[in-house]
Amino acid sequence: MKRSKKYLAAKSRVEPRPYELRSALELVREIHPAKFDETVEISLRLGVDPRHADQMVRGTVVLPHGTGKTKRVLVVAVGEAAREAEEAGADFVMGEEAVEKIQGGWLDFEAVVATPDMMRILSRLGKVLGPRGLMPNPKTGTVTTEVGKAVREIKAGKVEFRVDKTAIVHVPLGKVSFSADALEENARSLIGAVLRAKPAAAKGKYVRSAFVSTTMGPGVSLDLAQLEAK
Protein backbone atom coordinates (compact mmCIF):
# COMPACT_ATOMS: atom_id res chain seq x y z
CA MET A 1 0.00 0.00 0.00
CA LYS A 2 1.48 3.32 -1.11
CA ARG A 3 1.43 5.94 1.65
CA SER A 4 1.22 9.71 1.16
CA LYS A 5 4.13 12.02 1.96
CA LYS A 6 2.11 13.53 4.81
CA TYR A 7 1.51 10.09 6.34
CA LEU A 8 5.19 9.16 6.04
CA ALA A 9 6.21 12.51 7.58
CA ALA A 10 3.83 11.88 10.49
CA LYS A 11 5.11 8.31 10.94
CA SER A 12 8.73 9.52 11.03
CA ARG A 13 7.87 11.41 14.24
CA VAL A 14 6.62 8.27 16.03
CA GLU A 15 9.41 6.55 17.94
CA PRO A 16 9.40 2.71 17.91
CA ARG A 17 8.53 2.41 21.59
CA PRO A 18 5.44 2.32 23.81
CA TYR A 19 4.16 5.74 24.90
CA GLU A 20 2.35 6.81 28.06
CA LEU A 21 -1.32 7.43 27.17
CA ARG A 22 -1.26 11.21 27.54
CA SER A 23 1.92 11.56 25.47
CA ALA A 24 0.50 9.33 22.75
CA LEU A 25 -2.70 11.37 22.51
CA GLU A 26 -0.78 14.64 22.37
CA LEU A 27 1.43 13.21 19.63
CA VAL A 28 -1.39 11.96 17.37
CA ARG A 29 -3.14 15.34 17.69
CA GLU A 30 0.07 17.10 16.69
CA ILE A 31 1.03 14.95 13.70
CA HIS A 32 -2.36 14.13 12.14
CA PRO A 33 -1.82 14.43 8.38
CA ALA A 34 -5.27 15.41 7.06
CA LYS A 35 -6.77 18.89 6.90
CA PHE A 36 -10.18 17.78 8.20
CA ASP A 37 -11.04 17.16 11.86
CA GLU A 38 -9.90 13.54 12.06
CA THR A 39 -11.35 11.02 14.51
CA VAL A 40 -8.99 9.77 17.23
CA GLU A 41 -9.34 6.01 17.70
CA ILE A 42 -8.04 3.40 20.10
CA SER A 43 -7.40 -0.25 19.23
CA LEU A 44 -6.94 -2.91 21.92
CA ARG A 45 -5.80 -6.42 20.98
CA LEU A 46 -7.16 -8.80 23.62
CA GLY A 47 -6.09 -12.24 24.77
CA VAL A 48 -9.44 -13.86 23.99
CA ASP A 49 -10.76 -16.23 21.35
CA PRO A 50 -13.96 -14.59 20.04
CA ARG A 51 -14.99 -17.87 18.37
CA HIS A 52 -16.01 -19.02 21.86
CA ALA A 53 -19.16 -17.40 23.26
CA ASP A 54 -17.71 -17.35 26.79
CA GLN A 55 -14.78 -15.23 25.57
CA MET A 56 -16.82 -12.59 23.74
CA VAL A 57 -16.04 -9.07 24.96
CA ARG A 58 -18.89 -6.61 24.45
CA GLY A 59 -20.32 -3.65 26.28
CA THR A 60 -21.07 0.06 26.26
CA VAL A 61 -19.67 3.15 27.93
CA VAL A 62 -20.73 6.78 27.95
CA LEU A 63 -17.65 8.83 27.02
CA PRO A 64 -17.52 11.92 29.31
CA HIS A 65 -16.90 14.26 26.37
CA GLY A 66 -18.78 12.40 23.63
CA THR A 67 -17.25 11.42 20.30
CA GLY A 68 -17.64 14.73 18.49
CA LYS A 69 -20.42 13.27 16.39
CA THR A 70 -24.09 13.16 17.36
CA LYS A 71 -25.67 9.90 16.26
CA ARG A 72 -29.00 9.77 14.47
CA VAL A 73 -31.18 7.49 16.58
CA LEU A 74 -34.11 5.40 15.38
CA VAL A 75 -36.53 4.20 18.07
CA VAL A 76 -38.92 1.38 17.26
CA ALA A 77 -41.77 1.68 19.75
CA VAL A 78 -45.45 2.52 20.03
CA GLY A 79 -47.71 4.30 22.51
CA GLU A 80 -46.21 5.90 25.61
CA ALA A 81 -42.70 4.64 24.78
CA ALA A 82 -42.87 6.37 21.38
CA ARG A 83 -43.86 9.65 23.04
CA GLU A 84 -41.02 9.26 25.53
CA ALA A 85 -38.55 8.68 22.68
CA GLU A 86 -39.69 11.84 20.88
CA GLU A 87 -39.34 13.91 24.05
CA ALA A 88 -35.80 12.53 24.58
CA GLY A 89 -34.73 13.73 21.13
CA ALA A 90 -34.90 10.59 18.97
CA ASP A 91 -34.44 11.46 15.29
CA PHE A 92 -36.93 8.87 14.05
CA VAL A 93 -39.74 7.12 15.96
CA MET A 94 -41.63 4.32 14.20
CA GLY A 95 -43.66 1.21 14.85
CA GLU A 96 -43.92 -1.81 12.56
CA GLU A 97 -43.52 0.39 9.47
CA ALA A 98 -39.79 0.64 10.31
CA VAL A 99 -39.27 -2.94 9.09
CA GLU A 100 -40.70 -2.32 5.62
CA LYS A 101 -38.79 0.96 5.27
CA ILE A 102 -35.46 -0.63 6.25
CA GLN A 103 -36.09 -3.63 3.98
CA GLY A 104 -36.58 -1.08 1.21
CA GLY A 105 -33.02 0.18 1.74
CA TRP A 106 -33.46 3.02 4.24
CA LEU A 107 -30.51 3.17 6.66
CA ASP A 108 -30.29 6.88 7.55
CA PHE A 109 -29.42 6.28 11.22
CA GLU A 110 -26.45 5.20 13.37
CA ALA A 111 -28.23 3.63 16.36
CA VAL A 112 -31.45 1.69 16.93
CA VAL A 113 -33.37 1.43 20.20
CA ALA A 114 -36.43 -0.80 20.58
CA THR A 115 -38.87 -1.85 23.26
CA PRO A 116 -38.87 -5.60 24.02
CA ASP A 117 -42.30 -6.12 22.40
CA MET A 118 -41.00 -4.82 19.05
CA MET A 119 -38.08 -7.26 18.83
CA ARG A 120 -40.35 -9.94 17.37
CA ILE A 121 -40.82 -7.88 14.20
CA LEU A 122 -37.27 -6.48 14.19
CA SER A 123 -35.85 -10.02 14.16
CA ARG A 124 -36.72 -10.07 10.44
CA LEU A 125 -33.98 -7.48 9.90
CA GLY A 126 -31.16 -9.56 11.37
CA LYS A 127 -29.30 -9.89 8.06
CA VAL A 128 -29.54 -6.14 7.42
CA LEU A 129 -28.89 -4.66 10.88
CA GLY A 130 -26.67 -7.40 12.34
CA PRO A 131 -23.61 -7.01 10.07
CA ARG A 132 -23.78 -3.22 10.54
CA GLY A 133 -23.79 -3.50 14.34
CA LEU A 134 -27.22 -1.86 14.48
CA MET A 135 -29.40 -4.69 15.82
CA PRO A 136 -30.80 -3.70 19.25
CA ASN A 137 -29.50 -5.86 22.09
CA PRO A 138 -30.42 -6.00 25.81
CA LYS A 139 -26.70 -6.28 26.71
CA THR A 140 -25.98 -2.85 25.22
CA GLY A 141 -29.12 -1.24 26.65
CA THR A 142 -30.75 -0.78 23.26
CA VAL A 143 -33.61 -3.21 23.96
CA THR A 144 -35.31 -1.52 26.88
CA THR A 145 -38.55 -0.15 28.29
CA GLU A 146 -36.61 3.00 29.25
CA VAL A 147 -36.26 4.31 25.71
CA GLY A 148 -35.90 7.95 26.79
CA LYS A 149 -32.87 7.15 28.92
CA ALA A 150 -31.33 5.06 26.12
CA VAL A 151 -31.76 7.89 23.58
CA ARG A 152 -30.27 10.50 25.93
CA GLU A 153 -27.22 8.27 26.65
CA ILE A 154 -26.56 7.66 22.95
CA LYS A 155 -26.88 11.37 22.20
CA ALA A 156 -24.51 12.15 25.11
CA GLY A 157 -21.75 9.96 23.67
CA LYS A 158 -22.51 6.35 24.55
CA VAL A 159 -20.40 4.02 22.43
CA GLU A 160 -20.49 0.28 22.02
CA PHE A 161 -17.35 -1.82 21.99
CA ARG A 162 -17.16 -5.34 20.67
CA VAL A 163 -14.20 -7.60 19.98
CA ASP A 164 -13.93 -8.50 16.28
CA LYS A 165 -12.94 -11.88 14.86
CA THR A 166 -9.24 -10.96 15.15
CA ALA A 167 -9.70 -10.25 18.90
CA ILE A 168 -9.36 -6.47 18.47
CA VAL A 169 -11.62 -3.75 19.88
CA HIS A 170 -11.70 -0.50 17.83
CA VAL A 171 -13.44 2.52 19.38
CA PRO A 172 -13.55 6.25 18.51
CA LEU A 173 -12.39 8.53 21.35
CA GLY A 174 -13.25 11.92 19.86
CA LYS A 175 -11.75 14.36 17.36
CA VAL A 176 -8.28 15.88 16.99
CA SER A 177 -9.93 19.22 17.82
CA PHE A 178 -10.67 17.88 21.34
CA SER A 179 -8.28 18.89 24.10
CA ALA A 180 -5.75 16.30 25.27
CA ASP A 181 -7.58 16.30 28.65
CA ALA A 182 -10.90 15.40 27.02
CA LEU A 183 -9.35 12.65 24.90
CA GLU A 184 -7.54 11.21 27.92
CA GLU A 185 -10.72 11.15 30.04
CA ASN A 186 -12.61 9.45 27.23
CA ALA A 187 -9.80 6.92 26.75
CA ARG A 188 -9.62 6.06 30.44
CA SER A 189 -13.41 5.58 30.60
CA LEU A 190 -13.28 3.25 27.60
CA ILE A 191 -10.25 1.28 28.79
CA GLY A 192 -11.82 0.86 32.24
CA ALA A 193 -15.01 -0.52 30.68
CA VAL A 194 -13.05 -2.99 28.53
CA LEU A 195 -11.02 -4.15 31.54
CA ARG A 196 -14.22 -4.67 33.56
CA ALA A 197 -15.68 -6.68 30.67
CA LYS A 198 -12.90 -9.30 30.87
CA PRO A 199 -14.51 -12.75 30.49
CA ALA A 200 -13.89 -15.27 33.25
CA ALA A 201 -12.82 -17.75 30.56
CA ALA A 202 -10.00 -15.49 29.28
CA LYS A 203 -6.61 -16.98 30.10
CA GLY A 204 -3.21 -15.32 30.27
CA LYS A 205 -2.59 -11.66 29.54
CA TYR A 206 -5.86 -9.87 28.75
CA VAL A 207 -4.64 -6.73 26.92
CA ARG A 208 -1.90 -7.83 24.52
CA SER A 209 -1.29 -4.51 22.75
CA ALA A 210 -2.88 -1.09 22.39
CA PHE A 211 -2.56 1.75 19.88
CA VAL A 212 -4.05 5.20 19.34
CA SER A 213 -4.26 6.78 15.91
CA THR A 214 -6.23 9.27 13.85
CA THR A 215 -8.34 8.42 10.79
CA MET A 216 -5.47 9.02 8.36
CA GLY A 217 -2.48 8.89 10.68
CA PRO A 218 -0.03 6.25 11.95
CA GLY A 219 -0.62 4.20 15.10
CA VAL A 220 1.18 5.03 18.32
CA SER A 221 1.84 2.10 20.68
CA LEU A 222 0.71 2.46 24.29
CA ASP A 223 2.56 1.43 27.44
CA LEU A 224 0.39 -1.43 28.77
CA ALA A 225 1.87 -1.48 32.27
CA GLN A 226 1.05 2.20 32.74
CA LEU A 227 -2.36 1.75 31.12
CA GLU A 228 -3.48 -1.07 33.39
CA ALA A 229 -1.95 0.44 36.52
CA LYS A 230 -4.34 3.37 36.36
Number of C-alpha atoms within 10 A of each C-alpha: 3 5 7 11 10 15 16 14 15 20 19 12 13 18 10 10 10 18 21 16 23 15 13 23 27 16 19 24 23 12 21 25 22 13 6 12 16 19 22 26 23 23 18 21 18 24 18 26 19 18 12 9 10 13 20 21 24 18 18 18 20 19 24 17 18 22 25 17 12 12 18 17 23 22 28 29 25 18 8 8 20 22 15 19 28 16 12 17 15 26 15 17 22 15 15 13 10 20 17 12 12 14 12 9 9 11 14 12 13 14 22 24 32 31 20 16 14 16 18 8 14 17 14 13 17 14 10 15 18 12 9 10 15 18 21 25 16 12 11 18 21 24 23 20 16 16 26 21 16 25 29 17 18 27 22 19 22 20 21 19 19 18 21 17 12 12 19 22 20 18 19 25 30 27 22 24 14 18 13 17 13 16 29 21 16 23 25 18 16 25 19 15 17 23 14 11 15 19 16 8 13 16 12 9 10 16 20 14 17 22 22 26 25 26 18 17 23 22 20 26 22 24 17 17 11 12 16 12 6 8
